[in-house]
């Protein structure tokens, strides 16, 4: 199923009454796509009139943008075929201008959502100065985009999960998080986990994957739809339906080290016996880790206890998103 159906939108016409100005750009709202088990949002992209005249012709510009959107439909799962090198240059230029704008739109979803940062140092400084709690980022430069999910506890400990979308055969920079937060690592305050998937089938896949993944991981998609997208007559699936997981299947995708970052007593009771008793690198089981760690998140005057710095809801969202992409890949192979 394509992430975006460009055939239903005429980019050469002015935007409708649903348009919203964000950072000076006119954006057309995209309707929610719902399936039986998951509610997904499609990418918001600027209309043709808001784009710079890269081709010095309104007709050519609209055609190039339409082609870019069409190319993006199955960007995660299908090979992208570009007619010639000059056209590829146009698409790359459009992508370079579109992606930062879209990420900036996501910035406005909620206070705990994405911050658009280009340099790793910017992310580090944000984390170092922020209060306790959860933060999400898309680390993005001209070449690559990586999704980062951070949790900081009251003792200045950092737990970081990075998820990258790579083309098959590409290497994975496992030291990325350690380099980014080496100050915390040197003081023994960093717990890092790097995951990757090879669902990417084109050079732009990492950026769309990061953006879509991050938006799926926002805590309350119904709140986003109501207060940001303002979709009329939207129907929401309840949380139990949206976030329920097939425990056994999930455990086949993510190894035991993943759960070291995200433990809850409810989750541990549901896990397979062999997973509960499997030893981590320090020689302890997950049950022992759960008993050893108890940290606090302080937000809005409330104190909430967590095990190992990561709340269960955060982990559920990431697991669900990983499963979603794994299943999508299976469908097209």
PyMOL commands that set and color helices and strands:
alter all, ss='L'
color gray80, all
select helices_A, chain A and resi 6-8+48-50+58-72+85-107+120-129+176-180+182-186+205-216+221-229+239-243+247-253+256-259+265-270+273-277+286-292+312-332
alter helices_A, ss='H'
color red, helices_A
select strands_A, chain A and resi 20-22+25-28+33-34+39-40+45-46+114-117+133-140+145-152+158-167+190-200+295-299+302-306
alter strands_A, ss='S'
color yellow, strands_A
deselect
rebuild
show_as cartoon
